[in-house]
Amino acid sequence: MLTLFVDANVIFSASLSKRGQARALFDLARGGYCVLLTSAYATEEARRNISVKYAEHLPAFQDLLPRLTTVPEAPPTLLAWTRTHVVAKDAPILAAAAASDASHLVTGDRRHFGHLYGQTLDRVTVVTLTEALELVL
């Protein structure tokens, strides 16, 4: 079974739509087809963005949280290493994914992670949501 680390934008998207790819990934996790990991940093980023932009979707966000396993934040040395690959605000995401047991980091952030799609960094491969769904199915 795949263990996937999901970025804040995946949590955000799943909270906004019951029919999108992000929600499908959460549904697959609920069905036991994969395990979804994230960090407190990613969860808080998603919560903050939903609160500011779409507060009416906070209940859906709260409903998704039990499907996620929160992993510890990465150690400072790993965080420093990830800053050489992504912008500082996204370094905690990549670092937590690399420090976790995830095989893949799932992100829709093409601007900051697009150059890493398909690459494996410290045992975690960066993939799009579509690619993650293909892997699980």
Phi, psi and omega in degrees: 000135181285143173245117187244135173265124182256136178285164180303323183292334176288317177297316178303309182297319179295330179287333185272333186221132177278350186247354185279176180296323181297316179294325178300321179296318178296322178295321177296322177295317178299326179280359177086015182274342178201168176244134179252124176251157171202182178240164176299325179299313180293318180298316180293322177298316178296314180300314181299314181293321177294317180301319183283318189261324187216061185305332180294347180263005178300321176299321177296320176302312180299323180294333181279336186303322179295344179275356182251142171255122181273125179261159178295155174293155184284156177292157183305325181294320179290322177299318178298319179297318183292335178294345176277352182247331182220166178297155187306320183292337179261352180301319178298331178291307181297320181295315180295321177297316181293326181280344182274184176269013182290144174272336184220147169257119181259120181213144175259007183277082181295327183295317184260337181244352185305322180292349180256355181305131179086351181268148175253123179237118178051049175077005178239129181262131181274125183224160173281169177297318178300315179297320179297316179297318177299320179295318182289320182279000000 
